[in-house]
């Protein structure tokens, strides 16, 4: 069962950012390949453990009470967040 997020704010300078470092392990996720790993659709965030690989499929990891148009994801503490759009 996915976590239900009820208070995510994707607007302004103080927009929320989701730390997904525990999900991704050692995968190197960038703005260019984030869509291989994460999808945002209808208020559901899904994750594929191996991105474009064939060993895993997308699984639902979060659901948003108010579907955001985009999410900022922290994938590495040493790089800027990546953005996933619906």
N, C-alpha and C positions, 0 to 999 in steps of 0.2 A: 504494500500500500504506500502511495506517495504521501509526502508531507503536504499539508494544506497551509498555504501562506495567505494570511488575511490582511496584512498591513504593508505590503510592498509598495514603495513609492519610487517611480521611475522618472520623476521630474526634478528639474532644478539642479543647483550645484551640490545639494546634499542628497542626491538620489541614492537609494540603497544599492549595494553591490552584494552579490551572492558569492561566497567563498566555496568553490567546488573542488579545491585541491585534493581533498580526501577521496573524491570520486575518481579522479583521473589517473592517479598513480604516477607513473613515469612518462605518460604520453606527453608529447610536446604540442600544445594547442596554441594556435595563432589566430589572428583575425582572418587569415586566408583559409584556414581549414576548420574553423569552429563549427561550421555547418555539417561537417562529417560526424561530429561528436554530439552536438546538441541541436534540438529542434524545439521551437516554441510555436504551439498551435492551439488556439481556442482556450488559452489559459493553462495549458499543460506543457511542462518542460520535460522533454525526454532526453535520454543519454544513451550513447552507444559506446561501449568500453573500448573497442578497437577502431573507432572511426570508420574509415573506408574499407577496413578489413572485412573478412567474411565469417569470422568466428563468433561474433555477437550481433545482436539486433538492438534497435531502440527499445528502451524500457522507460516507463513513466517514473520520474523521480520527484516531481513537485507539481502541485496544482495551486492555482491562484484564484482566490475568491473574486477578485476583480482583474480580469486578464490584462496584463500590460502589453503595450505595443513593442517593447524591447526590454531586454535584461542586460545588465552589466555583470559579467562573470569574472571573478578572480581565479585565474588558472595557474598563476605563479606569483609568488610574493615579490619577485624582481622584475615584473613587467606590468605594463598598464592593463587594466581589465579589457576583456574582449566583449563585443556586443553581439547579442543574438536578437534578431527581429522576428516578429510573427509574420 
